[in-house]
């Protein structure tokens, strides 16, 4: 069981890293028109979406680490 949790932790960490990189790439592709437009731009919405995903994956990784520590402490 601990091996399975460790694999899930690594996958959640990789997913957080990928979403962070995707958010940074989207940020770097932001144009001046996106910044000067009225209302939220498509680029800004995509950035928010990717950064929110990063937070979700990080939270999942933290929860899995807590479960892992509880499992190894009890065993």
Biopython code that builds the backbone (N, CA, C, O; Angstrom):
import numpy as np
from Bio.PDB.StructureBuilder import StructureBuilder

atoms = [
    (1, "UNK", "N", (0.820, -1.200, 0.000)),
    (1, "UNK", "CA", (0.000, 0.000, 0.000)),
    (1, "UNK", "C", (0.865, 1.265, 0.000)),
    (1, "UNK", "O", (0.536, 2.257, -0.652)),
    (2, "UNK", "N", (1.977, 1.211, 0.744)),
    (2, "UNK", "CA", (2.827, 2.400, 0.806)),
    (2, "UNK", "C", (3.478, 2.682, -0.547)),
    (2, "UNK", "O", (3.698, 3.839, -0.903)),
    (3, "UNK", "N", (3.784, 1.627, -1.299)),
    (3, "UNK", "CA", (4.351, 1.825, -2.638)),
    (3, "UNK", "C", (3.337, 2.506, -3.549)),
    (3, "UNK", "O", (3.682, 3.405, -4.315)),
    (4, "UNK", "N", (2.092, 2.072, -3.459)),
    (4, "UNK", "CA", (1.033, 2.666, -4.263)),
    (4, "UNK", "C", (0.862, 4.149, -3.920)),
    (4, "UNK", "O", (0.728, 4.985, -4.814)),
    (5, "UNK", "N", (0.867, 4.473, -2.620)),
    (5, "UNK", "CA", (0.743, 5.873, -2.214)),
    (5, "UNK", "C", (1.939, 6.695, -2.683)),
    (5, "UNK", "O", (1.779, 7.847, -3.084)),
    (6, "UNK", "N", (3.129, 6.115, -2.636)),
    (6, "UNK", "CA", (4.315, 6.836, -3.091)),
    (6, "UNK", "C", (4.223, 7.141, -4.587)),
    (6, "UNK", "O", (4.601, 8.226, -5.029)),
    (7, "UNK", "N", (3.727, 6.196, -5.351)),
    (7, "UNK", "CA", (3.543, 6.420, -6.791)),
    (7, "UNK", "C", (2.528, 7.538, -7.020)),
    (7, "UNK", "O", (2.737, 8.397, -7.877)),
    (8, "UNK", "N", (1.439, 7.535, -6.266)),
    (8, "UNK", "CA", (0.430, 8.598, -6.396)),
    (8, "UNK", "C", (0.998, 9.958, -6.004)),
    (8, "UNK", "O", (0.675, 10.970, -6.626)),
    (9, "UNK", "N", (1.842, 9.985, -4.978)),
    (9, "UNK", "CA", (2.477, 11.242, -4.556)),
    (9, "UNK", "C", (3.361, 11.788, -5.671)),
    (9, "UNK", "O", (3.321, 12.979, -5.983)),
    (10, "UNK", "N", (4.156, 10.911, -6.263)),
    (10, "UNK", "CA", (5.045, 11.340, -7.351)),
    (10, "UNK", "C", (4.228, 11.832, -8.537)),
    (10, "UNK", "O", (4.566, 12.851, -9.139)),
    (11, "UNK", "N", (3.165, 11.130, -8.877)),
    (11, "UNK", "CA", (2.319, 11.556, -9.996)),
    (11, "UNK", "C", (1.655, 12.909, -9.721)),
    (11, "UNK", "O", (1.560, 13.746, -10.618)),
    (12, "UNK", "N", (1.199, 13.124, -8.494)),
    (12, "UNK", "CA", (0.583, 14.407, -8.146)),
    (12, "UNK", "C", (1.619, 15.530, -8.209)),
    (12, "UNK", "O", (1.308, 16.637, -8.648)),
    (13, "UNK", "N", (2.842, 15.250, -7.773)),
    (13, "UNK", "CA", (3.899, 16.262, -7.836)),
    (13, "UNK", "C", (4.262, 16.585, -9.282)),
    (13, "UNK", "O", (4.479, 17.747, -9.626)),
    (14, "UNK", "N", (4.329, 15.572, -10.115)),
    (14, "UNK", "CA", (4.618, 15.796, -11.542)),
    (14, "UNK", "C", (3.496, 16.602, -12.191)),
    (14, "UNK", "O", (3.757, 17.508, -12.982)),
    (15, "UNK", "N", (2.257, 16.277, -11.861)),
    (15, "UNK", "CA", (1.117, 17.017, -12.416)),
    (15, "UNK", "C", (1.160, 18.485, -11.968)),
    (15, "UNK", "O", (0.846, 19.379, -12.754)),
    (16, "UNK", "N", (1.543, 18.732, -10.719)),
    (16, "UNK", "CA", (1.666, 20.109, -10.244)),
    (16, "UNK", "C", (2.762, 20.839, -11.008)),
    (16, "UNK", "O", (2.594, 22.001, -11.379)),
    (17, "UNK", "N", (3.877, 20.167, -11.245)),
    (17, "UNK", "CA", (4.981, 20.778, -11.983)),
    (17, "UNK", "C", (4.579, 21.078, -13.427)),
    (17, "UNK", "O", (4.896, 22.146, -13.951)),
    (18, "UNK", "N", (3.892, 20.152, -14.061)),
    (18, "UNK", "CA", (3.458, 20.353, -15.449)),
    (18, "UNK", "C", (2.482, 21.527, -15.541)),
    (18, "UNK", "O", (2.594, 22.358, -16.442)),
    (19, "UNK", "N", (1.536, 21.598, -14.620)),
    (19, "UNK", "CA", (0.585, 22.712, -14.665)),
    (19, "UNK", "C", (1.273, 24.039, -14.356)),
    (19, "UNK", "O", (0.877, 25.072, -14.896)),
    (20, "UNK", "N", (2.289, 24.033, -13.505)),
    (20, "UNK", "CA", (3.061, 25.249, -13.256)),
    (20, "UNK", "C", (3.778, 25.699, -14.521)),
    (20, "UNK", "O", (3.741, 26.878, -14.875)),
    (21, "UNK", "N", (4.427, 24.769, -15.197)),
    (21, "UNK", "CA", (5.149, 25.099, -16.427)),
    (21, "UNK", "C", (4.187, 25.592, -17.501)),
    (21, "UNK", "O", (4.480, 26.567, -18.194)),
    (22, "UNK", "N", (3.044, 24.928, -17.645)),
    (22, "UNK", "CA", (2.059, 25.375, -18.640)),
    (22, "UNK", "C", (1.550, 26.771, -18.331)),
    (22, "UNK", "O", (1.360, 27.574, -19.245)),
    (23, "UNK", "N", (1.324, 27.076, -17.047)),
    (23, "UNK", "CA", (0.884, 28.407, -16.658)),
    (23, "UNK", "C", (1.933, 29.463, -16.965)),
    (23, "UNK", "O", (1.595, 30.563, -17.404)),
    (24, "UNK", "N", (3.202, 29.142, -16.738)),
    (24, "UNK", "CA", (4.278, 30.080, -17.043)),
    (24, "UNK", "C", (4.399, 30.296, -18.544)),
    (24, "UNK", "O", (4.608, 31.423, -18.993)),
    (25, "UNK", "N", (4.268, 29.230, -19.324)),
    (25, "UNK", "CA", (4.336, 29.361, -20.784)),
    (25, "UNK", "C", (3.196, 30.242, -21.293)),
    (25, "UNK", "O", (3.407, 31.092, -22.157)),
    (26, "UNK", "N", (2.004, 30.042, -20.764)),
    (26, "UNK", "CA", (0.865, 30.881, -21.165)),
    (26, "UNK", "C", (1.129, 32.330, -20.774)),
    (26, "UNK", "O", (0.818, 33.246, -21.535)),
    (27, "UNK", "N", (1.702, 32.539, -19.590)),
    (27, "UNK", "CA", (2.035, 33.890, -19.145)),
    (27, "UNK", "C", (3.033, 34.549, -20.090)),
    (27, "UNK", "O", (2.900, 35.730, -20.410)),
    (28, "UNK", "N", (4.027, 33.793, -20.534)),
    (28, "UNK", "CA", (5.037, 34.345, -21.428)),
    (28, "UNK", "C", (4.472, 34.674, -22.811)),
    (28, "UNK", "O", (5.029, 35.512, -23.521)),
    (29, "UNK", "N", (3.385, 34.030, -23.193)),
    (29, "UNK", "CA", (2.763, 34.286, -24.494)),
    (29, "UNK", "C", (1.755, 35.433, -24.450)),
    (29, "UNK", "O", (1.116, 35.738, -25.457)),
    (30, "UNK", "N", (1.610, 36.068, -23.288)),
    (30, "UNK", "CA", (0.671, 37.181, -23.153)),
    (30, "UNK", "C", (1.115, 38.339, -24.039)),
    (30, "UNK", "O", (2.278, 38.743, -24.012)),
    (31, "UNK", "N", (0.189, 38.860, -24.814)),
    (31, "UNK", "CA", (0.505, 39.971, -25.712)),
    (31, "UNK", "C", (0.086, 41.296, -25.081)),
    (31, "UNK", "O", (-0.615, 41.326, -24.070)),
    (32, "UNK", "N", (0.521, 42.366, -25.686)),
    (32, "UNK", "CA", (0.148, 43.689, -25.199)),
    (32, "UNK", "C", (-1.352, 43.913, -25.356)),
    (32, "UNK", "O", (-1.974, 44.584, -24.532)),
    (33, "UNK", "N", (-1.928, 43.352, -26.411)),
    (33, "UNK", "CA", (-3.374, 43.478, -26.621)),
    (33, "UNK", "C", (-4.139, 42.801, -25.486)),
    (33, "UNK", "O", (-5.187, 43.287, -25.061)),
    (34, "UNK", "N", (-3.607, 41.666, -24.995)),
    (34, "UNK", "CA", (-4.250, 40.999, -23.861)),
    (34, "UNK", "C", (-4.229, 41.879, -22.624)),
    (34, "UNK", "O", (-5.192, 41.906, -21.858)),
    (35, "UNK", "N", (-3.141, 42.594, -22.429)),
    (35, "UNK", "CA", (-3.005, 43.430, -21.236)),
    (35, "UNK", "C", (-3.851, 44.688, -21.302)),
    (35, "UNK", "O", (-4.322, 45.171, -20.273)),
    (36, "UNK", "N", (-4.052, 45.228, -22.505)),
    (36, "UNK", "CA", (-4.778, 46.495, -22.646)),
    (36, "UNK", "C", (-6.255, 46.306, -22.962)),
    (36, "UNK", "O", (-6.997, 47.284, -23.051)),
    (37, "UNK", "N", (-6.688, 45.072, -23.130)),
    (37, "UNK", "CA", (-8.088, 44.820, -23.450)),
    (37, "UNK", "C", (-8.997, 45.079, -22.268)),
    (37, "UNK", "O", (-8.549, 45.213, -21.129)),
    (38, "UNK", "N", (-10.264, 45.145, -22.559)),
    (38, "UNK", "CA", (-11.259, 45.363, -21.513)),
    (38, "UNK", "C", (-11.745, 44.008, -21.020)),
    (38, "UNK", "O", (-12.085, 43.132, -21.815)),
    (39, "UNK", "N", (-11.775, 43.847, -19.722)),
    (39, "UNK", "CA", (-12.237, 42.594, -19.135)),
    (39, "UNK", "C", (-11.144, 41.547, -19.147)),
    (39, "UNK", "O", (-10.028, 41.803, -19.599)),
    (40, "UNK", "N", (-11.469, 40.370, -18.650)),
    (40, "UNK", "CA", (-10.463, 39.308, -18.586)),
    (40, "UNK", "C", (-10.127, 38.784, -19.987)),
    (40, "UNK", "O", (-11.016, 38.538, -20.803)),
    (41, "UNK", "N", (-8.843, 38.623, -20.243)),
    (41, "UNK", "CA", (-8.409, 38.114, -21.544)),
    (41, "UNK", "C", (-8.401, 36.590, -21.525)),
    (41, "UNK", "O", (-8.442, 35.971, -20.461)),
    (42, "UNK", "N", (-8.350, 36.003, -22.695)),
    (42, "UNK", "CA", (-8.268, 34.550, -22.811)),
    (42, "UNK", "C", (-6.991, 34.049, -22.150)),
    (42, "UNK", "O", (-6.996, 33.025, -21.466)),
    (43, "UNK", "N", (-5.902, 34.775, -22.357)),
    (43, "UNK", "CA", (-4.629, 34.400, -21.753)),
    (43, "UNK", "C", (-4.719, 34.425, -20.227)),
    (43, "UNK", "O", (-4.244, 33.511, -19.554)),
    (44, "UNK", "N", (-5.325, 35.465, -19.698)),
    (44, "UNK", "CA", (-5.469, 35.570, -18.246)),
    (44, "UNK", "C", (-6.324, 34.465, -17.662)),
    (44, "UNK", "O", (-6.023, 33.935, -16.592)),
    (45, "UNK", "N", (-7.388, 34.118, -18.363)),
    (45, "UNK", "CA", (-8.247, 33.028, -17.892)),
    (45, "UNK", "C", (-7.518, 31.690, -17.920)),
    (45, "UNK", "O", (-7.679, 30.872, -17.014)),
    (46, "UNK", "N", (-6.721, 31.468, -18.953)),
    (46, "UNK", "CA", (-5.943, 30.225, -19.042)),
    (46, "UNK", "C", (-4.883, 30.174, -17.947)),
    (46, "UNK", "O", (-4.645, 29.118, -17.361)),
    (47, "UNK", "N", (-4.246, 31.314, -17.669)),
    (47, "UNK", "CA", (-3.258, 31.364, -16.592)),
    (47, "UNK", "C", (-3.897, 30.997, -15.256)),
    (47, "UNK", "O", (-3.359, 30.192, -14.496)),
    (48, "UNK", "N", (-5.050, 31.600, -14.983)),
    (48, "UNK", "CA", (-5.753, 31.305, -13.733)),
    (48, "UNK", "C", (-6.134, 29.838, -13.645)),
    (48, "UNK", "O", (-6.016, 29.223, -12.585)),
    (49, "UNK", "N", (-6.587, 29.282, -14.747)),
    (49, "UNK", "CA", (-6.986, 27.875, -14.767)),
    (49, "UNK", "C", (-5.795, 26.965, -14.448)),
    (49, "UNK", "O", (-5.916, 26.031, -13.654)),
    (50, "UNK", "N", (-4.649, 27.242, -15.070)),
    (50, "UNK", "CA", (-3.476, 26.398, -14.850)),
    (50, "UNK", "C", (-2.932, 26.561, -13.436)),
    (50, "UNK", "O", (-2.509, 25.582, -12.821)),
    (51, "UNK", "N", (-2.938, 27.764, -12.921)),
    (51, "UNK", "CA", (-2.437, 27.965, -11.564)),
    (51, "UNK", "C", (-3.391, 27.353, -10.530)),
    (51, "UNK", "O", (-2.950, 26.859, -9.492)),
    (52, "UNK", "N", (-4.679, 27.388, -10.814)),
    (52, "UNK", "CA", (-5.640, 26.735, -9.922)),
    (52, "UNK", "C", (-5.435, 25.216, -9.943)),
    (52, "UNK", "O", (-5.515, 24.564, -8.902)),
    (53, "UNK", "N", (-5.173, 24.662, -11.114)),
    (53, "UNK", "CA", (-4.877, 23.227, -11.210)),
    (53, "UNK", "C", (-3.627, 22.879, -10.411)),
    (53, "UNK", "O", (-3.574, 21.845, -9.745)),
    (54, "UNK", "N", (-2.609, 23.759, -10.483)),
    (54, "UNK", "CA", (-1.377, 23.522, -9.732)),
    (54, "UNK", "C", (-1.681, 23.439, -8.238)),
    (54, "UNK", "O", (-1.173, 22.560, -7.541)),
    (55, "UNK", "N", (-2.507, 24.354, -7.757)),
    (55, "UNK", "CA", (-2.855, 24.353, -6.337)),
    (55, "UNK", "C", (-3.602, 23.069, -5.973)),
    (55, "UNK", "O", (-3.362, 22.492, -4.912)),
    (56, "UNK", "N", (-4.496, 22.625, -6.839)),
    (56, "UNK", "CA", (-5.241, 21.400, -6.576)),
    (56, "UNK", "C", (-4.313, 20.182, -6.513)),
    (56, "UNK", "O", (-4.447, 19.340, -5.625)),
    (57, "UNK", "N", (-3.380, 20.095, -7.455)),
    (57, "UNK", "CA", (-2.452, 18.972, -7.450)),
    (57, "UNK", "C", (-1.521, 19.020, -6.242)),
    (57, "UNK", "O", (-1.179, 17.978, -5.682)),
    (58, "UNK", "N", (-1.113, 20.213, -5.840)),
    (58, "UNK", "CA", (-0.280, 20.324, -4.647)),
    (58, "UNK", "C", (-1.046, 19.890, -3.409)),
    (58, "UNK", "O", (-0.498, 19.195, -2.553)),
    (59, "UNK", "N", (-2.295, 20.286, -3.306)),
    (59, "UNK", "CA", (-3.121, 19.877, -2.172)),
    (59, "UNK", "C", (-3.298, 18.365, -2.152)),
    (59, "UNK", "O", (-3.233, 17.741, -1.093)),
    (60, "UNK", "N", (-3.518, 17.783, -3.313)),
    (60, "UNK", "CA", (-3.644, 16.331, -3.407)),
    (60, "UNK", "C", (-2.356, 15.654, -2.946)),
    (60, "UNK", "O", (-2.401, 14.665, -2.214)),
    (61, "UNK", "N", (-1.214, 16.182, -3.368)),
    (61, "UNK", "CA", (0.068, 15.606, -2.964)),
    (61, "UNK", "C", (0.250, 15.699, -1.452)),
    (61, "UNK", "O", (0.739, 14.756, -0.830)),
    (62, "UNK", "N", (-0.133, 16.812, -0.862)),
    (62, "UNK", "CA", (0.000, 16.978, 0.590)),
    (62, "UNK", "C", (-0.892, 15.982, 1.328)),
    (62, "UNK", "O", (-0.462, 15.362, 2.300)),
    (63, "UNK", "N", (-2.122, 15.831, 0.872)),
    (63, "UNK", "CA", (-3.042, 14.875, 1.502)),
    (63, "UNK", "C", (-2.490, 13.462, 1.384)),
    (63, "UNK", "O", (-2.552, 12.688, 2.339)),
    (64, "UNK", "N", (-1.955, 13.123, 0.225)),
    (64, "UNK", "CA", (-1.381, 11.789, 0.046)),
    (64, "UNK", "C", (-0.159, 11.576, 0.940)),
    (64, "UNK", "O", (0.043, 10.476, 1.454)),
    (65, "UNK", "N", (0.649, 12.603, 1.127)),
    (65, "UNK", "CA", (1.804, 12.493, 2.026)),
    (65, "UNK", "C", (1.331, 12.261, 3.459)),
    (65, "UNK", "O", (1.926, 11.464, 4.185)),
    (66, "UNK", "N", (0.270, 12.947, 3.870)),
    (66, "UNK", "CA", (-0.274, 12.741, 5.212)),
    (66, "UNK", "C", (-0.751, 11.302, 5.367)),
    (66, "UNK", "O", (-0.460, 10.663, 6.378)),
    (67, "UNK", "N", (-1.473, 10.789, 4.388)),
    (67, "UNK", "CA", (-1.915, 9.390, 4.440)),
    (67, "UNK", "C", (-0.720, 8.446, 4.495)),
    (67, "UNK", "O", (-0.728, 7.470, 5.246)),
    (68, "UNK", "N", (0.293, 8.735, 3.710)),
    (68, "UNK", "CA", (1.495, 7.907, 3.693)),
    (68, "UNK", "C", (2.162, 7.898, 5.074)),
    (68, "UNK", "O", (2.552, 6.845, 5.578)),
    (69, "UNK", "N", (2.285, 9.075, 5.672)),
    (69, "UNK", "CA", (2.915, 9.142, 6.994)),
    (69, "UNK", "C", (2.073, 8.438, 8.047)),
    (69, "UNK", "O", (2.613, 7.773, 8.931)),
    (70, "UNK", "N", (0.765, 8.578, 7.962)),
    (70, "UNK", "CA", (-0.103, 7.857, 8.906)),
    (70, "UNK", "C", (0.010, 6.346, 8.737)),
    (70, "UNK", "O", (0.013, 5.599, 9.716)),
    (71, "UNK", "N", (0.102, 5.911, 7.498)),
    (71, "UNK", "CA", (0.211, 4.485, 7.207)),
    (71, "UNK", "C", (1.539, 3.929, 7.714)),
    (71, "UNK", "O", (1.569, 2.859, 8.322)),
    (72, "UNK", "N", (2.628, 4.638, 7.473)),
    (72, "UNK", "CA", (3.937, 4.131, 7.897)),
    (72, "UNK", "C", (4.108, 4.239, 9.408)),
    (72, "UNK", "O", (4.815, 3.427, 10.006)),
    (73, "UNK", "N", (3.484, 5.210, 10.022)),
    (73, "UNK", "CA", (3.580, 5.353, 11.488)),
    (73, "UNK", "C", (2.823, 4.242, 12.190)),
    (73, "UNK", "O", (3.274, 3.728, 13.214)),
    (74, "UNK", "N", (1.661, 3.867, 11.638)),
    (74, "UNK", "CA", (0.832, 2.812, 12.260)),
    (74, "UNK", "C", (1.440, 1.438, 12.033)),
    (74, "UNK", "O", (1.240, 0.526, 12.835)),
    (75, "UNK", "N", (2.183, 1.288, 10.942)),
    (75, "UNK", "CA", (2.715, -0.032, 10.595)),
    (75, "UNK", "C", (4.007, -0.272, 11.261)),
    (75, "UNK", "O", (4.604, -1.334, 11.085)),
]
sb = StructureBuilder()
sb.init_structure("model")
sb.init_model(0)
sb.init_chain("A")
sb.init_seg("    ")
for serial, (resi, resn, name, xyz) in enumerate(atoms, 1):
    if name == "N":
        sb.init_residue(resn, " ", resi, " ")
    sb.init_atom(name, np.array(xyz, "f"), 0.0, 1.0, " ", f" {name:<3s}", serial, name[0])
structure = sb.get_structure()
